[in-house]
């Protein structure tokens, strides 16, 4: 090997090392806060106020306390009721609309579609006031029902846009073939479209689950006790004095674990979901 | 569509209406009065002393988070745009901040920001520094850091997708022409990435106006009003202590208008991009 070739090899190796070093830095930066929370959740109370202690004997006492003292199961049940109903209803209502946007031609279609999407962009604090007042008049404050209705208001537009993109990806020829064979529009929707967009449908559903599961502001102001969901549990730990760090971290871990698992499942669709189907990454 | 109309449009009209009244949560609904524009006059004339500071804080927050997220996001995207072993595993870590419940992110950082027991000050201890993260000096900086941590991966993922979509041809010819890597970045990568950059930044701007959860959990807009963004101002006027729903609604309307402006720009941009994308697809199919 000539010295020139050897130098080049060294440079290449150094570049690779630098690349992976950079990756490690990035990954640590984005994962560390989460690691820290998980670690805190299994530390004993004394260890939580001693950040110098990197190696500690894990304990489950915080987790047990959260279930025993903080009524965790009630919050969990409320979250599940709200999230499952929101997801199913949003998909059921969005699918026909998405199909119409994807396949039919009508006047001002794009304008209507973008107006629908803009509903998804409303700041939560803008919509919380009218929902709060209207909910008070009808008397459905602090029920899962009002949360479901409100969550549908931003998940239906999202679902319409996502599903529209997935439907447009399917060649129309397939449907035409079904029509020629005597399928009605409804039948072809169920027999042709839905099976073909099944992965997209599942991804959209998971996005709706994550969005409704994570929602905090609306849940905080539209419910007070009965219908509270998991994210609002974080308000238990807002006072500065006497924060029980371990329990706080446990609530955090238990709340985020399901969404983290779900999000890894749909990693492939992440960008598409985060941009409302605008970009098919 | 009708369902959407009922559950979204009706509350919106209601919001506009309430914004013109002096409705107070402490009083009965029938005791409200129509007050015309006086809620808005109060806001813009500076009689509500926290309104303009809230606007300013919102703008600072928006400008700094969006630009930092862009720079870091672009850097990370470039880093990932190479041959990497087990790339999917590395990328999975970027998704953590994006999907964790925002309120929990608030808790998480609260844990790390704590002055006495927080891990950040513990690490800073090695260089003999100590920061009162959520104190008056650095509270705004702290929530900016959290937002950047949470959303830079989003920009990174989008720009990465954009980089992957660029074909290798322009790069090959540039190398043949003897362009330096800086020139390649400046004259090829950036221009080709521009549509993606614009979409990412607009989405981030809209979200910067929407943000509530993390800031509420971390500071509730405090200390004083130092981290009081517009959405936090809506909360404070409407719910905390006062219950002036009428006045709060008018702040919400201002926020709504700001968000709508950015959203409209976003729509325009995507709308231009969309037909082009569809046209590309048709070309692919026939070609």
Boltz contact constraints between the chains, C-beta under 6 A:
constraints:
  - contact:
      token1: [A, 22]
      token2: [B, 79]
      max_distance: 6.0
  - contact:
      token1: [A, 23]
      token2: [B, 90]
      max_distance: 6.0
  - contact:
      token1: [A, 26]
      token2: [B, 76]
      max_distance: 6.0
  - contact:
      token1: [A, 27]
      token2: [B, 93]
      max_distance: 6.0
  - contact:
      token1: [A, 30]
      token2: [B, 93]
      max_distance: 6.0
  - contact:
      token1: [A, 30]
      token2: [B, 97]
      max_distance: 6.0
  - contact:
      token1: [A, 31]
      token2: [B, 93]
      max_distance: 6.0
  - contact:
      token1: [A, 31]
      token2: [B, 96]
      max_distance: 6.0
  - contact:
      token1: [A, 33]
      token2: [B, 108]
      max_distance: 6.0
  - contact:
      token1: [A, 34]
      token2: [B, 96]
      max_distance: 6.0
  - contact:
      token1: [A, 36]
      token2: [B, 119]
      max_distance: 6.0
  - contact:
      token1: [A, 37]
      token2: [B, 108]
      max_distance: 6.0
  - contact:
      token1: [A, 40]
      token2: [B, 111]
      max_distance: 6.0
  - contact:
      token1: [A, 49]
      token2: [B, 117]
      max_distance: 6.0
  - contact:
      token1: [A, 51]
      token2: [B, 119]
      max_distance: 6.0
  - contact:
      token1: [A, 51]
      token2: [B, 122]
      max_distance: 6.0
  - contact:
      token1: [A, 93]
      token2: [B, 3]
      max_distance: 6.0
  - contact:
      token1: [A, 97]
      token2: [B, 1]
      max_distance: 6.0
  - contact:
      token1: [A, 114]
      token2: [B, 267]
      max_distance: 6.0
  - contact:
      token1: [A, 118]
      token2: [B, 263]
      max_distance: 6.0
  - contact:
      token1: [A, 119]
      token2: [B, 8]
      max_distance: 6.0
  - contact:
      token1: [A, 121]
      token2: [B, 206]
      max_distance: 6.0
  - contact:
      token1: [A, 121]
      token2: [B, 263]
      max_distance: 6.0
  - contact:
      token1: [A, 123]
      token2: [B, 209]
      max_distance: 6.0
  - contact:
      token1: [A, 123]
      token2: [B, 210]
      max_distance: 6.0
  - contact:
      token1: [A, 123]
      token2: [B, 231]
      max_distance: 6.0
  - contact:
      token1: [A, 123]
      token2: [B, 255]
      max_distance: 6.0
  - contact:
      token1: [A, 123]
      token2: [B, 259]
      max_distance: 6.0
  - contact:
      token1: [A, 124]
      token2: [B, 212]
      max_distance: 6.0
  - contact:
      token1: [A, 125]
      token2: [B, 212]
      max_distance: 6.0
  - contact:
      token1: [A, 125]
      token2: [B, 231]
      max_distance: 6.0
  - contact:
      token1: [A, 125]
      token2: [B, 234]
      max_distance: 6.0
  - contact:
      token1: [A, 126]
      token2: [B, 252]
      max_distance: 6.0
  - contact:
      token1: [A, 126]
      token2: [B, 255]
      max_distance: 6.0
  - contact:
      token1: [A, 126]
      token2: [B, 256]
      max_distance: 6.0
  - contact:
      token1: [A, 129]
      token2: [B, 15]
      max_distance: 6.0
  - contact:
      token1: [A, 129]
      token2: [B, 249]
      max_distance: 6.0
  - contact:
      token1: [A, 129]
      token2: [B, 252]
      max_distance: 6.0
  - contact:
      token1: [A, 130]
      token2: [B, 11]
      max_distance: 6.0
  - contact:
      token1: [A, 130]
      token2: [B, 14]
      max_distance: 6.0
  - contact:
      token1: [A, 130]
      token2: [B, 15]
      max_distance: 6.0
  - contact:
      token1: [A, 131]
      token2: [B, 11]
      max_distance: 6.0
  - contact:
      token1: [A, 149]
      token2: [B, 7]
      max_distance: 6.0
  - contact:
      token1: [A, 153]
      token2: [B, 7]
      max_distance: 6.0
  - contact:
      token1: [A, 153]
      token2: [B, 8]
      max_distance: 6.0
  - contact:
      token1: [A, 156]
      token2: [B, 4]
      max_distance: 6.0
  - contact:
      token1: [A, 210]
      token2: [B, 99]
      max_distance: 6.0
  - contact:
      token1: [A, 214]
      token2: [B, 101]
      max_distance: 6.0
  - contact:
      token1: [A, 216]
      token2: [B, 103]
      max_distance: 6.0
  - contact:
      token1: [A, 216]
      token2: [B, 213]
      max_distance: 6.0
  - contact:
      token1: [A, 217]
      token2: [B, 212]
      max_distance: 6.0
  - contact:
      token1: [A, 231]
      token2: [B, 101]
      max_distance: 6.0
  - contact:
      token1: [A, 231]
      token2: [B, 103]
      max_distance: 6.0
  - contact:
      token1: [A, 234]
      token2: [B, 103]
      max_distance: 6.0
  - contact:
      token1: [A, 234]
      token2: [B, 107]
      max_distance: 6.0
  - contact:
      token1: [A, 234]
      token2: [B, 217]
      max_distance: 6.0
  - contact:
      token1: [A, 248]
      token2: [B, 107]
      max_distance: 6.0
  - contact:
      token1: [A, 252]
      token2: [B, 104]
      max_distance: 6.0
  - contact:
      token1: [A, 252]
      token2: [B, 107]
      max_distance: 6.0
  - contact:
      token1: [A, 255]
      token2: [B, 101]
      max_distance: 6.0
  - contact:
      token1: [A, 255]
      token2: [B, 104]
      max_distance: 6.0
  - contact:
      token1: [A, 256]
      token2: [B, 100]
      max_distance: 6.0
  - contact:
      token1: [A, 256]
      token2: [B, 101]
      max_distance: 6.0
  - contact:
      token1: [A, 256]
      token2: [B, 104]
      max_distance: 6.0
  - contact:
      token1: [A, 259]
      token2: [B, 99]
      max_distance: 6.0
  - contact:
      token1: [A, 263]
      token2: [B, 95]
      max_distance: 6.0
  - contact:
      token1: [A, 263]
      token2: [B, 99]
      max_distance: 6.0
  - contact:
      token1: [A, 271]
      token2: [B, 157]
      max_distance: 6.0
  - contact:
      token1: [A, 271]
      token2: [B, 158]
      max_distance: 6.0
  - contact:
      token1: [A, 271]
      token2: [B, 161]
      max_distance: 6.0
  - contact:
      token1: [A, 274]
      token2: [B, 154]
      max_distance: 6.0
  - contact:
      token1: [A, 278]
      token2: [B, 270]
      max_distance: 6.0
  - contact:
      token1: [A, 281]
      token2: [B, 161]
      max_distance: 6.0
